[in-house]
């Protein structure tokens, strides 16, 4: 079952501001950070409940927490590898 996401938008000449809590009603845990808009995460704006994207929203996808569970990072520059910074870390 798909969940509904209610988004409020304000379009300017340069950006599109988006919020799911435009009136700052009570506690909001910023559910928009759990979504990608056109394949990109929204950027934080001037207010904690408002974000922005640089182009018109065509596609909204939810971040799958399971897909970020086993990330592995590798140091590309071998000269940086030391006891405090191993070659691989998760």
C-alpha positions as a LaTeX table, in Angstrom:
\begin{tabular}{lrrr}
\hline
Residue & $x$ (\AA) & $y$ (\AA) & $z$ (\AA) \\
\hline
Unk1 & 0.00 & 0.00 & 0.00 \\
Unk2 & 1.43 & 3.36 & $-0.95$ \\
Unk3 & 1.39 & 6.15 & 1.58 \\
Unk4 & 0.23 & 9.63 & 0.73 \\
Unk5 & 2.58 & 12.57 & 1.05 \\
Unk6 & 1.07 & 16.05 & 1.20 \\
Unk7 & 3.58 & 18.64 & $-0.03$ \\
Unk8 & 3.16 & 22.40 & $-0.10$ \\
Unk9 & 5.21 & 24.23 & $-2.72$ \\
Unk10 & 6.23 & 27.81 & $-3.39$ \\
Unk11 & 7.81 & 28.37 & $-6.79$ \\
Unk12 & 10.24 & 31.25 & $-7.27$ \\
Unk13 & 12.35 & 32.20 & $-10.28$ \\
Unk14 & 15.35 & 30.22 & $-8.96$ \\
Unk15 & 14.00 & 27.45 & $-6.69$ \\
Unk16 & 10.96 & 25.53 & $-5.57$ \\
Unk17 & 10.46 & 25.55 & $-1.82$ \\
Unk18 & 8.68 & 22.53 & $-0.34$ \\
Unk19 & 7.24 & 21.69 & 3.07 \\
Unk20 & 4.95 & 19.17 & 4.70 \\
Unk21 & 4.36 & 21.53 & 7.66 \\
Unk22 & 4.08 & 25.10 & 6.28 \\
Unk23 & 2.34 & 26.59 & 9.32 \\
Unk24 & 4.81 & 25.14 & 11.83 \\
Unk25 & 1.96 & 23.29 & 13.54 \\
Unk26 & 3.29 & 21.39 & 16.53 \\
Unk27 & 6.09 & 18.88 & 16.40 \\
Unk28 & 7.16 & 17.76 & 12.95 \\
Unk29 & 10.01 & 15.36 & 12.33 \\
Unk30 & 10.75 & 16.57 & 8.78 \\
Unk31 & 9.45 & 13.62 & 6.83 \\
Unk32 & 10.69 & 15.19 & 3.59 \\
Unk33 & 14.28 & 14.13 & 4.35 \\
Unk34 & 13.11 & 10.53 & 3.83 \\
Unk35 & 12.38 & 11.23 & 0.15 \\
Unk36 & 14.23 & 11.89 & $-3.09$ \\
Unk37 & 12.81 & 14.50 & $-5.46$ \\
Unk38 & 13.87 & 13.83 & $-9.05$ \\
Unk39 & 16.53 & 11.49 & $-7.66$ \\
Unk40 & 18.04 & 14.07 & $-5.26$ \\
Unk41 & 17.56 & 14.82 & $-1.59$ \\
Unk42 & 15.94 & 18.19 & $-0.87$ \\
Unk43 & 18.22 & 20.88 & 0.58 \\
Unk44 & 17.50 & 22.64 & 3.87 \\
Unk45 & 16.30 & 26.22 & 3.48 \\
Unk46 & 15.80 & 29.21 & 5.75 \\
Unk47 & 13.38 & 27.39 & 8.10 \\
Unk48 & 13.56 & 23.94 & 9.68 \\
Unk49 & 10.28 & 22.83 & 8.06 \\
Unk50 & 11.10 & 24.15 & 4.57 \\
Unk51 & 13.41 & 22.62 & 1.98 \\
Unk52 & 14.12 & 23.44 & $-1.65$ \\
Unk53 & 14.76 & 21.76 & $-4.97$ \\
Unk54 & 16.20 & 23.43 & $-8.04$ \\
Unk55 & 13.77 & 22.09 & $-10.63$ \\
Unk56 & 10.12 & 21.16 & $-11.01$ \\
Unk57 & 9.29 & 17.94 & $-9.17$ \\
Unk58 & 8.61 & 15.09 & $-11.60$ \\
Unk59 & 9.30 & 12.02 & $-9.46$ \\
Unk60 & 9.19 & 11.43 & $-5.69$ \\
Unk61 & 10.73 & 8.27 & $-4.22$ \\
Unk62 & 11.11 & 7.19 & $-0.62$ \\
Unk63 & 14.54 & 6.29 & 0.74 \\
Unk64 & 14.74 & 2.60 & 1.55 \\
Unk65 & 16.49 & 2.30 & 4.95 \\
Unk66 & 17.56 & $-1.28$ & 4.18 \\
Unk67 & 19.58 & $-0.09$ & 1.18 \\
Unk68 & 21.81 & 2.13 & 3.36 \\
Unk69 & 22.45 & $-0.48$ & 6.02 \\
Unk70 & 25.66 & $-2.00$ & 4.63 \\
Unk71 & 27.58 & 0.89 & 3.13 \\
Unk72 & 31.31 & 0.42 & 2.71 \\
Unk73 & 33.79 & 3.24 & 2.24 \\
Unk74 & 37.27 & 2.96 & 0.77 \\
Unk75 & 40.15 & 5.44 & 1.00 \\
Unk76 & 41.29 & 6.27 & $-2.52$ \\
Unk77 & 44.53 & 8.05 & $-1.59$ \\
Unk78 & 46.72 & 5.38 & 0.09 \\
Unk79 & 48.89 & 8.05 & 1.72 \\
Unk80 & 45.99 & 8.88 & 4.04 \\
Unk81 & 45.72 & 5.35 & 5.47 \\
Unk82 & 46.83 & 5.16 & 9.12 \\
Unk83 & 45.73 & 3.66 & 12.46 \\
Unk84 & 42.97 & 6.25 & 12.86 \\
Unk85 & 41.83 & 6.04 & 9.24 \\
Unk86 & 41.82 & 2.47 & 7.86 \\
Unk87 & 41.67 & 1.61 & 4.18 \\
Unk88 & 38.09 & 0.32 & 4.47 \\
Unk89 & 35.40 & 1.28 & 6.94 \\
Unk90 & 31.64 & 0.90 & 7.26 \\
\hline
\end{tabular}
